[in-house]
Amino acid sequence: MGFLSTLLGIIGFGIGTSFGLMLGFFLFIYSNPKPVKEPVTRSLYELDNDALLDILPDIPLWVKCPDYERVDWLNKFVTDMWPYLDKAICAQIKSITEPMFTEYVGMYQIEAIEYDNLSLGTIPPEIHGLKVCETNEKQLVLEPAVRWVGNPNIVLVLKLLSFRITVQLVDLQIFMAPRITLKPLVPTLPCFATVAVSLLEKPDVDFGMNILGGDIMAIPGLYQFVQKTIKRQVASLYIWPQTLEIPILDPATVAVKKPVGILHVNVVRAQKLLKKDLLGTSDPYVKLNLTGESLPSKKTTIKKRNLNPEWNEKFKLIVKDPESQVLQLQVFDWDKVGNHDRLGMQFVPLKHLTPYETKEFKLDLLKHTDSYDPQDKKQRGKIVVDLTYAPFREDSVKLDGTQDGYGRKESGFDRRYSENEVYSGAGLLSVLVQGAKDVEGEHHNNPFAMVFFRGETKKTKMIKGTRDPIWNEEFHFMLEEPPLNEKIHIEVMSKRTGFSLRLKEHLGNVDINLTDVVHNGRINQKYHLIDSKNGVIHVAIKWTTA
């Protein structure tokens, strides 16, 4: 059931993502939609009450809501492009789900799970209306109403012991209202850097499932259980403020948001949590993260057999946009076997915080982010957290660039603060790996850089077929104290892409002392690589305190 829910979620989101890309493209270059042939219509007075009630749910939103526009021209484009979109979406589905299927191999005597057939059919989705939302931010928000009554041919094969079980998905119908945000708007085609997709409400998903030729959805009670499970699974992944972000432009070509502060989170306690274990208790822990970040979630410790756990555990999260980012808190029940049950969740928009002021929040846990769901009347307990947002200081240090040689220009630290303040306290170490010159391998030249510091490893993207890569990738390390008398280690490697005798090659390395970074606020310098004949790497490092 887990991978089926994921599969349906990916299908729906693959369609929504494709629409997002097409909508963004067409809204910038298409301004004169072609006229279409009007359908045959009947007057409403010719219909009786029952007929009117029957057709109301199927009336497009552009008829019922003045905020929604009619987009027949886009539906015509989708129809013409559907054979190609079908193959592209199916390839995306395979790349995402096949690694997930391998997790089930070995469980329950499953030997293999693979696709026997994967096609979304010949009937394309239809957009029943499009709403464009105006904001004060550098972004474009689109809310299409998507309906798809398709004829997909999706067949999974489960090899269980010596049996071969076929599972076929038929008569798939998906009705959803995604929010597609094109952000940020930039002066580089296609004029937006990222597509962010989320759901405004739970999608309606209907389908049949044939196993060994029989429709198991006809079993009494099973259909409702499967429907409820899939809706819950998809909603937990994608309902706002949770988003799926698809990068469009290379971060090196656009202005990426920089960290502007630190969010201090103290997870204090939870009260009256749900009982999930057989003995009438739970083993709770909390996961927390900020929206718009791809970093792993922070986690508290697990409190065994406790419905009123006390944590008092502190975390620090990097803030890039306090006006739009949201802190997500999820309480789970730890299980030794299987998935961990979510006991409840809540979220706190950072715009509700005043800088440097600690604020306590006592929050009622919700089943999901739709706090107005009339069916969610169950009491799930409370969670108490203390939050403090600390913006970074506006120092006088400027990144002036490097000299023609291999020196550096450094400004002194801001004299408004004492040396004790500069040399103590938590802060953010930012490492910008800009590029390298004259790095050469014996067997291949596909360089990437790896940054090692305090047990953490960060890696840039690989640039194929070059001795002079430009990465322009920035990495962040949240530290409790300044990195005085410490070094950061950077290695340049090359990875094989085709046939070669060696999978990876070492192209050079350098150790950078961070004492100057703490004293001066930042350094920006080119370093000769050790174990390289002429190789040079360009690195800028900054130490920022809150």
C-alpha positions as CSV (number, residue, x, y, z in Angstrom):
1,M,0.0,0.0,0.0
2,G,2.9,2.3,0.7
3,F,4.4,2.1,-2.7
4,L,1.0,2.2,-4.4
5,S,0.2,5.5,-2.6
6,T,3.6,6.9,-3.6
7,L,3.0,5.8,-7.2
8,L,-0.3,7.5,-7.4
9,G,1.1,10.6,-5.8
10,I,4.0,10.7,-8.2
11,I,1.6,10.3,-11.2
12,G,-0.5,13.2,-10.0
13,F,2.5,15.3,-9.2
14,G,4.2,14.4,-12.5
15,I,1.1,15.8,-14.3
16,G,0.9,18.8,-12.0
17,T,4.6,19.6,-12.5
18,S,4.4,19.2,-16.3
19,F,1.5,21.7,-16.2
20,G,3.6,24.1,-14.1
21,L,6.4,24.1,-16.5
22,M,4.1,24.6,-19.5
23,L,2.1,27.3,-17.8
24,G,5.2,29.2,-16.8
25,F,6.5,29.0,-20.4
26,F,3.3,30.0,-22.1
27,L,2.4,32.8,-19.8
28,F,5.6,34.5,-20.8
29,I,5.6,33.9,-24.5
30,Y,1.9,33.3,-25.4
31,S,-0.4,36.3,-25.3
32,N,-3.0,35.7,-28.1
33,P,-4.8,32.4,-27.6
34,K,-6.3,30.9,-30.8
35,P,-10.1,30.8,-31.1
36,V,-11.7,27.4,-30.6
37,K,-14.8,25.9,-32.0
38,E,-17.7,26.3,-29.5
39,P,-19.3,23.1,-28.3
40,V,-23.0,22.4,-28.8
41,T,-25.0,23.8,-25.9
42,R,-28.5,23.4,-24.4
43,S,-30.4,26.0,-22.5
44,L,-30.6,25.4,-18.8
45,Y,-34.4,25.8,-18.8
46,E,-34.5,22.5,-20.8
47,L,-33.0,20.6,-17.8
48,D,-35.0,19.5,-14.7
49,N,-33.7,19.8,-11.2
50,D,-32.1,16.4,-11.0
51,A,-30.2,17.0,-14.2
52,L,-28.9,20.3,-13.0
53,L,-27.7,18.8,-9.7
54,D,-26.0,16.1,-11.6
55,I,-24.0,18.4,-13.8
56,L,-23.0,21.0,-11.2
57,P,-19.8,19.2,-10.1
58,D,-18.7,18.8,-13.7
59,I,-19.1,22.5,-14.6
60,P,-15.7,24.0,-15.1
61,L,-14.5,26.5,-12.5
62,W,-14.2,29.3,-15.1
63,V,-18.0,29.1,-15.3
64,K,-18.7,29.1,-11.5
65,C,-15.8,31.3,-10.3
66,P,-14.9,34.7,-11.9
67,D,-11.3,34.4,-10.6
68,Y,-10.7,31.4,-12.9
69,E,-9.8,31.9,-16.6
70,R,-10.8,29.6,-19.5
71,V,-7.7,28.0,-21.0
72,D,-8.8,26.0,-24.0
73,W,-5.7,26.9,-25.9
74,L,-3.6,25.3,-23.2
75,N,-5.7,22.1,-23.2
76,K,-5.2,21.9,-27.0
77,F,-1.5,22.2,-26.5
78,V,-1.6,19.4,-23.8
79,T,-3.6,17.2,-26.1
80,D,-1.0,17.6,-28.9
81,M,1.9,17.1,-26.5
82,W,0.4,14.2,-24.6
83,P,2.3,11.3,-26.4
84,Y,5.6,13.0,-25.4
85,L,4.5,14.0,-22.0
86,D,3.3,10.4,-21.3
87,K,6.8,9.1,-22.0
88,A,8.6,11.8,-20.0
89,I,6.3,11.4,-16.9
90,C,6.6,7.6,-17.1
91,A,10.4,7.9,-17.2
92,Q,10.2,10.2,-14.1
93,I,7.9,7.7,-12.3
94,K,10.3,4.9,-13.0
95,S,13.4,6.7,-11.8
96,I,11.6,7.6,-8.5
97,T,9.7,4.4,-7.7
98,E,12.2,1.7,-8.8
99,P,14.7,2.5,-6.0
100,M,11.7,2.5,-3.6
101,F,10.6,-0.9,-4.8
102,T,14.0,-2.3,-4.0
103,E,13.4,-1.5,-0.3
104,Y,10.6,-4.1,-0.3
105,V,12.7,-6.8,-1.8
106,G,13.5,-9.4,0.9
107,M,10.5,-8.4,2.9
108,Y,7.5,-10.7,3.1
109,Q,9.3,-13.2,0.8
110,I,9.2,-10.7,-2.1
111,E,11.9,-11.4,-4.6
112,A,11.3,-8.6,-7.0
113,I,8.9,-5.8,-7.9
114,E,9.1,-4.5,-11.5
115,Y,7.0,-2.8,-14.2
116,D,5.5,-5.1,-16.8
117,N,3.9,-2.1,-18.5
118,L,3.8,1.6,-17.8
119,S,1.8,4.0,-19.8
120,L,-0.6,6.8,-18.9
121,G,-2.8,6.0,-21.9
122,T,-4.1,8.2,-24.7
123,I,-6.5,10.5,-22.8
124,P,-4.7,13.6,-21.5
125,P,-5.6,15.6,-18.4
126,E,-7.8,18.7,-18.7
127,I,-7.5,22.0,-17.0
128,H,-11.0,23.2,-16.0
129,G,-9.8,26.7,-15.1
130,L,-6.7,28.7,-14.2
131,K,-6.3,31.3,-11.5
132,V,-3.4,33.7,-11.4
133,C,-2.6,35.1,-7.9
134,E,-0.9,38.5,-7.5
135,T,1.7,38.8,-4.8
136,N,4.2,41.4,-3.7
137,E,7.1,38.9,-4.0
138,K,9.2,38.2,-7.1
139,Q,7.1,35.2,-8.0
140,L,4.1,34.1,-10.0
141,V,1.5,31.9,-8.4
142,L,-0.8,29.8,-10.5
143,E,-3.7,27.6,-9.3
144,P,-5.1,25.3,-12.0
145,A,-8.0,23.0,-11.5
146,V,-6.9,19.7,-13.0
147,R,-9.1,16.7,-13.9
148,W,-7.9,13.5,-15.5
149,V,-10.2,10.6,-16.4
150,G,-7.6,8.5,-18.1
151,N,-7.1,5.0,-19.5
152,P,-3.6,4.2,-18.2
153,N,-2.0,0.8,-18.6
154,I,0.1,0.3,-15.4
155,V,1.0,-3.3,-14.6
156,L,3.3,-4.2,-11.7
157,V,4.7,-7.7,-11.3
158,L,5.5,-9.1,-7.8
159,K,7.7,-12.1,-7.7
160,L,6.7,-13.8,-4.4
161,L,8.5,-17.1,-3.7
162,S,7.8,-19.1,-6.9
163,F,4.7,-17.1,-7.8
164,R,4.3,-14.3,-10.3
165,I,1.6,-11.9,-9.2
166,T,0.4,-9.2,-11.6
167,V,-1.2,-6.0,-10.2
168,Q,-2.9,-3.8,-12.8
169,L,-4.1,-0.2,-12.2
170,V,-7.2,0.6,-14.2
171,D,-9.8,3.4,-14.6
172,L,-7.7,6.0,-12.9
173,Q,-9.3,9.3,-12.1
174,I,-7.5,12.2,-10.4
175,F,-9.1,15.6,-9.5
176,M,-6.7,18.0,-7.8
177,A,-6.1,21.7,-7.2
178,P,-2.3,22.3,-7.2
179,R,-0.6,25.6,-6.4
180,I,2.2,26.2,-8.8
181,T,4.7,28.9,-7.8
182,L,7.3,30.1,-10.3
183,K,10.1,31.7,-8.2
184,P,12.1,33.8,-8.1
185,L,11.5,35.8,-11.3
186,V,14.9,36.5,-12.9
187,P,16.1,38.2,-16.1
188,T,17.2,34.9,-17.6
189,L,15.0,32.7,-19.8
190,P,12.7,31.1,-18.9
191,C,12.5,34.0,-16.4
192,F,12.0,31.8,-13.2
193,A,14.5,29.7,-11.3
194,T,12.3,27.1,-9.5
195,V,8.9,25.5,-9.8
196,A,7.3,24.8,-6.4
197,V,4.2,22.6,-6.4
198,S,1.9,21.9,-3.5
199,L,-1.7,20.9,-3.0
200,L,-4.3,23.2,-1.6
201,E,-6.6,20.4,-0.5
202,K,-6.7,16.6,-0.6
203,P,-6.9,15.3,-4.1
204,D,-9.8,13.0,-5.2
205,V,-8.3,9.7,-6.5
206,D,-10.4,6.9,-7.9
207,F,-9.2,3.7,-9.6
208,G,-9.7,0.0,-10.0
209,M,-7.1,-2.6,-9.2
210,N,-6.9,-6.0,-10.8
211,I,-4.9,-8.8,-9.1
212,L,-4.6,-12.0,-11.1
213,G,-7.4,-10.8,-13.3
214,G,-9.9,-10.0,-10.5
215,D,-11.0,-6.5,-9.3
216,I,-10.1,-6.5,-5.6
217,M,-11.8,-3.1,-5.2
218,A,-15.1,-5.0,-5.3
219,I,-14.3,-6.5,-1.9
220,P,-16.7,-4.8,0.7
221,G,-14.9,-2.2,2.8
222,L,-11.6,-2.5,1.0
223,Y,-12.3,0.3,-1.5
224,Q,-13.0,2.9,1.2
225,F,-9.9,1.8,3.2
226,V,-7.6,2.1,0.1
227,Q,-9.1,5.5,-0.8
228,K,-8.6,6.8,2.7
229,T,-5.0,5.5,2.9
230,I,-4.0,7.0,-0.4
231,K,-5.5,10.4,0.4
232,R,-3.8,10.5,3.7
233,Q,-0.4,9.5,2.2
234,V,-0.6,12.0,-0.6
235,A,-1.8,14.8,1.7
236,S,1.0,14.1,4.2
237,L,3.6,14.6,1.4
238,Y,2.3,17.5,-0.6
239,I,-0.5,19.6,1.1
240,W,0.6,23.2,1.7
241,P,2.9,24.4,3.2
242,Q,4.8,21.3,2.1
243,T,6.1,21.6,-1.4
244,L,7.9,19.8,-4.2
245,E,10.5,22.1,-5.6
246,I,11.9,21.5,-9.1
247,P,15.0,23.5,-10.0
248,I,14.9,25.0,-13.5
249,L,18.0,27.2,-13.7
250,D,21.5,26.5,-12.4
251,P,21.9,28.3,-9.1
252,A,25.1,29.8,-10.4
253,T,23.1,31.8,-13.0
254,V,20.6,33.4,-10.6
255,A,20.7,35.2,-7.3
256,V,20.2,32.5,-4.7
257,K,18.8,33.6,-1.3
258,K,21.5,33.8,1.3
259,P,21.1,33.0,5.0
260,V,19.9,36.0,6.9
261,G,19.7,34.6,10.5
262,I,19.3,31.7,12.9
263,L,16.1,30.3,14.3
264,H,16.6,29.0,17.8
265,V,14.1,26.2,18.6
266,N,13.6,24.7,22.1
267,V,11.3,21.7,21.9
268,V,10.0,21.8,25.5
269,R,7.3,19.2,25.9
270,A,4.2,17.5,24.6
271,Q,1.0,16.7,26.4
272,K,-1.8,14.1,26.1
273,L,-0.5,12.5,23.0
274,L,-2.4,9.7,21.2
275,K,-1.9,6.1,22.3
276,K,-0.5,4.1,19.4
277,D,1.1,1.1,21.0
278,L,-0.7,-2.1,22.1
279,L,0.0,-1.3,25.8
280,G,-1.8,2.0,25.6
281,T,1.2,4.3,25.3
282,S,3.5,5.8,22.6
283,D,7.3,6.3,22.0
284,P,7.2,9.9,20.8
285,Y,9.9,12.1,19.1
286,V,9.7,15.3,17.1
287,K,10.9,16.1,13.6
288,L,11.4,19.8,12.7
289,N,12.4,21.6,9.6
290,L,11.9,24.9,7.7
291,T,10.0,25.0,4.4
292,G,12.0,25.8,1.3
293,E,15.0,23.8,2.5
294,S,16.3,20.5,1.3
295,L,18.4,19.9,4.4
296,P,17.5,16.8,6.6
297,S,15.0,17.3,9.4
298,K,16.3,17.8,12.9
299,K,15.1,15.2,15.4
300,T,14.6,15.0,19.2
301,T,15.4,12.0,21.2
302,I,12.8,9.2,21.6
303,K,10.8,9.2,24.9
304,K,9.8,5.6,25.5
305,R,6.3,4.8,26.8
306,N,5.4,8.4,27.5
307,L,2.2,10.4,26.5
308,N,3.5,13.6,28.2
309,P,7.2,13.7,27.2
310,E,9.6,16.4,28.4
311,W,12.4,17.2,26.0
312,N,13.9,20.7,26.5
313,E,16.1,20.0,23.5
314,K,17.5,23.0,21.6
315,F,18.1,23.2,17.8
316,K,19.4,25.9,15.4
317,L,18.0,26.3,11.9
318,I,19.3,28.5,9.1
319,V,16.8,31.1,8.0
320,K,16.9,32.5,4.4
321,D,13.5,34.2,4.1
322,P,11.7,35.0,7.4
323,E,8.7,36.5,5.6
324,S,7.8,33.3,3.8
325,Q,9.4,30.3,5.6
326,V,7.4,28.2,8.0
327,L,8.6,26.0,10.8
328,Q,7.1,22.5,10.5
329,L,6.8,20.4,13.7
330,Q,5.8,16.7,13.4
331,V,5.4,14.3,16.3
332,F,5.9,10.6,15.5
333,D,5.5,7.4,17.4
334,W,8.7,5.4,17.1
335,D,8.3,1.7,16.0
336,K,11.0,-0.9,15.9
337,V,9.4,-2.5,12.8
338,G,7.6,-0.7,10.0
339,N,6.8,2.9,9.4
340,H,6.6,5.3,12.3
341,D,3.1,6.6,13.0
342,R,2.6,10.4,12.9
343,L,0.8,11.5,16.1
344,G,0.2,15.0,14.9
345,M,1.7,18.1,13.3
346,Q,1.7,21.9,13.5
347,F,3.5,24.8,11.8
348,V,4.6,28.3,12.8
349,P,5.2,31.1,10.1
350,L,8.4,32.9,11.0
351,K,6.8,36.2,10.2
352,H,5.0,35.9,13.5
353,L,8.3,36.2,15.4
354,T,9.9,39.5,16.5
355,P,13.7,39.4,16.2
356,Y,15.7,38.6,19.3
357,E,12.4,38.0,21.3
358,T,11.8,34.5,22.7
359,K,8.2,33.5,22.2
360,E,6.5,30.4,23.7
361,F,3.9,28.6,21.5
362,K,1.4,26.1,22.9
363,L,0.0,24.4,19.8
364,D,-2.8,21.9,19.3
365,L,-1.6,19.0,17.2
366,L,-3.4,18.5,13.9
367,K,-3.9,15.4,11.7
368,H,-2.6,17.4,8.8
369,T,-2.1,21.0,7.7
370,D,-5.8,21.5,6.7
371,S,-6.9,22.9,10.1
372,Y,-10.4,23.4,8.8
373,D,-11.1,19.8,8.0
374,P,-14.5,19.1,9.6
375,Q,-13.7,15.4,9.8
376,D,-10.6,16.0,12.0
377,K,-12.3,16.4,15.4
378,K,-10.0,14.0,17.3
379,Q,-7.9,15.5,20.1
380,R,-4.2,14.8,19.4
381,G,-2.6,16.6,22.3
382,K,-0.4,19.7,22.4
383,I,3.2,20.6,21.8
384,V,5.1,23.4,23.5
385,V,8.1,25.1,21.8
386,D,10.1,28.3,22.5
387,L,11.2,30.1,19.3
388,T,13.8,32.9,18.9
389,Y,14.7,34.4,15.6
390,A,18.2,36.1,15.6
391,P,19.1,38.0,12.3
392,F,22.7,38.1,11.4
393,R,24.6,41.3,12.2
394,E,25.1,43.8,9.3
395,D,28.8,43.9,9.4
396,S,31.1,46.1,7.3
397,V,33.0,43.3,5.7
398,K,32.6,43.2,1.9
399,L,33.8,40.5,-0.5
400,D,36.1,42.5,-2.7
401,G,37.3,39.7,-4.9
402,T,40.8,38.5,-5.3
403,Q,43.9,40.1,-6.7
404,D,45.5,39.0,-10.0
405,G,47.9,36.8,-8.0
406,Y,47.0,34.4,-5.2
407,G,46.6,36.9,-2.4
408,R,43.5,38.1,-0.6
409,K,41.8,41.3,0.4
410,E,40.4,41.2,3.9
411,S,38.6,43.8,5.9
412,G,39.0,44.0,9.7
413,F,36.1,42.9,11.9
414,D,33.4,45.4,12.8
415,R,34.7,47.5,15.7
416,R,31.2,48.1,17.0
417,Y,31.5,44.7,18.6
418,S,34.2,43.7,21.1
419,E,36.7,40.9,20.4
420,N,35.0,38.7,23.0
421,E,31.7,39.0,21.1
422,V,33.4,38.2,17.7
423,Y,35.4,35.3,19.1
424,S,32.6,33.6,21.0
425,G,29.0,32.5,20.4
426,A,27.2,30.5,17.7
427,G,27.4,31.4,14.1
428,L,27.3,30.3,10.5
429,L,30.4,29.2,8.5
430,S,29.7,29.7,4.8
431,V,32.0,28.1,2.2
432,L,31.7,29.2,-1.4
433,V,33.6,26.9,-3.8
434,Q,33.8,29.1,-6.9
435,G,35.9,27.1,-9.3
436,A,39.3,25.6,-10.2
437,K,41.9,26.0,-12.9
438,D,44.3,23.5,-14.5
439,V,43.0,20.4,-12.7
440,E,44.0,17.4,-14.8
441,G,43.4,13.6,-14.3
442,E,45.3,10.8,-16.0
443,H,42.2,9.0,-17.2
444,H,39.3,11.5,-17.2
445,N,38.5,15.1,-16.4
446,N,35.1,15.4,-14.8
447,P,35.9,17.4,-11.7
448,F,33.9,17.9,-8.5
449,A,34.9,19.3,-5.1
450,M,34.3,17.8,-1.7
451,V,34.4,19.9,1.5
452,F,35.2,18.2,4.8
453,F,34.6,19.8,8.2
454,R,33.9,18.5,11.7
455,G,32.7,15.1,10.4
456,E,30.4,16.6,7.7
457,T,31.0,16.2,4.0
458,K,29.5,18.5,1.3
459,K,29.9,17.9,-2.5
460,T,29.6,20.1,-5.6
461,K,28.1,19.0,-8.8
462,M,30.3,17.3,-11.4
463,I,31.3,19.2,-14.5
464,K,32.0,16.9,-17.4
465,G,35.0,17.2,-19.7
466,T,36.9,20.3,-18.4
467,R,40.1,21.2,-16.6
468,D,38.7,24.6,-15.5
469,P,35.4,23.9,-13.7
470,I,33.1,26.6,-12.4
471,W,30.9,25.4,-9.5
472,N,29.8,28.6,-7.6
473,E,28.2,26.4,-4.9
474,E,27.9,27.5,-1.3
475,F,27.8,25.2,1.8
476,H,26.8,26.1,5.3
477,F,28.0,24.7,8.7
478,M,26.1,25.8,11.8
479,L,28.6,26.0,14.7
480,E,28.2,26.5,18.5
481,E,31.5,28.5,18.7
482,P,33.9,30.1,16.3
483,P,36.3,27.7,14.4
484,L,39.5,29.2,15.9
485,N,42.6,27.2,15.2
486,E,40.7,24.7,13.0
487,K,41.1,23.8,9.3
488,I,38.7,22.9,6.6
489,H,39.8,20.3,4.0
490,I,38.8,20.5,0.4
491,E,39.5,17.8,-2.3
492,V,39.0,18.0,-6.0
493,M,38.1,14.6,-7.6
494,S,37.2,13.4,-11.0
495,K,34.5,10.7,-11.6
496,R,34.3,8.3,-14.6
497,T,31.3,8.8,-16.9
498,G,32.0,6.3,-19.6
499,F,34.5,3.4,-19.8
500,S,37.7,3.9,-17.9
501,L,40.1,1.9,-15.9
502,R,39.5,4.0,-12.7
503,L,36.2,5.0,-11.3
504,K,37.5,8.1,-9.4
505,E,40.7,10.1,-9.5
506,H,42.2,12.4,-7.0
507,L,43.1,15.8,-8.6
508,G,44.4,17.7,-5.6
509,N,43.5,18.9,-2.1
510,V,44.1,21.9,0.2
511,D,43.7,22.6,4.0
512,I,42.6,26.1,4.8
513,N,43.2,27.6,8.3
514,L,40.0,29.2,9.6
515,T,41.6,31.5,12.2
516,D,41.9,34.4,9.6
517,V,38.2,33.9,8.8
518,V,37.2,34.5,12.4
519,H,39.6,37.4,12.8
520,N,38.6,39.2,9.6
521,G,35.0,38.0,9.0
522,R,35.9,36.4,5.6
523,I,38.6,35.4,3.2
524,N,38.5,35.2,-0.6
525,Q,41.5,33.5,-2.1
526,K,43.0,31.1,-4.7
527,Y,44.9,28.2,-3.4
528,H,47.4,25.9,-5.1
529,L,46.3,22.3,-4.8
530,I,48.5,19.8,-3.2
531,D,49.3,16.7,-5.4
532,S,48.5,18.7,-8.5
533,K,51.1,20.1,-10.9
534,N,49.4,23.4,-11.7
535,G,45.9,23.1,-10.2
536,V,44.4,26.1,-8.3
537,I,41.1,26.3,-6.5
538,H,39.1,29.5,-5.7
539,V,37.3,29.6,-2.3
540,A,35.6,32.3,-0.3
541,I,34.8,31.6,3.3
542,K,32.7,33.8,5.7
543,W,32.0,33.6,9.4
544,T,28.7,35.3,10.5
545,T,27.3,35.6,14.0
546,A,23.8,36.4,15.1
